Amino acid sequence: MTGGDRPEPPPGDPASPGAADASWPATPEGPAEEPPDPEADPGEAEQGEEPDPSALRIEQLILGAERRYTPFQAARAAGVSMELASRFWRAMGFADVGQTRALTEADVLSLRRLAGLVEAGLLSEATAVQVARSTGQTTARLADWQIDSFLEGLTEPPEPGMTRNEVTYPLVQLLLPELEEFLVYVWRRQLAASVGRVVQGQDDEETVDRRQAIGFADLVGFTRLSRRLEDDELGELVEAFETTAADLVAAHGGRLIKALGDEVLYVAEEAGTAAEIGLRLIETLANDATMPELRVGIAFGTMTTRMGDVFGSTVNLASRLTSIAPKDAVLVDGAFRDELTAVGDAPESEKDTADLSGFRFALQPLYPRPVRGLGVVEPWILSRRRGGSA
């Protein structure tokens, strides 16, 4: 929080914290959206259960300030309408707190900054809402992961008689600035990489609808497996799969879009990169006795990027190819095959090429087959050519 940007509390608003169970509001539905009388006594605001004092103390440590504003007061202090404040808060995924004093000066500043970007013409209101939503969704998942997998284990009381709260406060106090710096560092690196991909696009359309390779990797028989494994065992398997996939995708120049438990989705700018990742995934998991078999489907074409995800018929095709791929095999479409042959990673024709030693990949055609919603597709089995570069 920047000290010079701190707003003054509304007249008559004491600095003591109110009572609520959440840190942010979304304006309630229906008639409750009417803001309270700005001249009303803040003590008349809706009250909830008193928060646990130790939890409130940790919240203040993390947020860097006490609760002092109701949603209406925060919107007024930021100079924005309650309607716009509500849209931003909903987009960020924060829970409804009615009209209790649950917000801090940082909440006011965030409203002011987002609204300022809209007023300056740097962002449209719709884009600002998208920024709020994508940031909220991403950081919510990150925060949940950190608590579930990181802080929970570290805050086990080291001595009998100590409570978790007694351990958590000093731990958060030590970790918070380090994790914050690390988060900003990773975000800047990712932003630089993303901007680099955009500015290298050949035209404006390519920055939104781009031709890339898209790959799905899916664990075979996961539903059956989930019925006979204990929850902890299943969680460990999923984590191992996602970690292996993420490491391989990043190491070989791809980008992991999302992981869905038994399936991962990745993209690559070049077909050869996507092919290498797909084969590496098959080879790596085949050497792990704890892992089920894997199948991979890859397609090449135009896709649309929105809020870090990808959409379009190319994405759907890659998903369909995965569902019909043999176990421990990579299945690709004709456009992907054309990309590989165009750059010399695979031969135009296996039979008509005398020397195959210089090619990285081999392609075996399968019978054309109808694919639901996409017509008839001619799939190809992709494999690594012996003697080709790995």
Salt bridges, closest charged atoms under 4 A:
ASP5 OD2 - ARG113 NH2 3.76
GLU29 OE2 - ARG90 NH2 3.70
GLU33 OE2 - ARG90 NH2 3.03
GLU59 OE1 - ARG67 NH2 2.70
GLU105 OE1 - ARG6 NE 3.74
GLU105 OE2 - ARG68 NH1 2.70
GLU125 OE2 - ARG87 NH1 2.54
GLU156 OE2 - ARG164 NH2 3.15
ASP218 OD2 - ARG295 NE 3.45
GLU269 OE2 - ARG210 NH2 2.97
GLU276 OE2 - ARG280 NE 2.63
GLU276 OE1 - ARG360 NH2 3.26
GLU276 OE1 - ARG384 NH1 2.97
GLU283 OE2 - ARG384 NE 3.01
GLU293 OE1 - LYS327 NZ 3.90
ASP309 OD2 - LYS258 NZ 2.97
ASP338 OD1 - ARG337 NH1 3.38
GLU339 OE2 - ARG211 NH2 3.79
ASP345 OD2 - ARG360 NH1 3.63
GLU348 OE1 - ARG337 NH2 3.95
GLU350 OE2 - ARG385 NH2 2.49
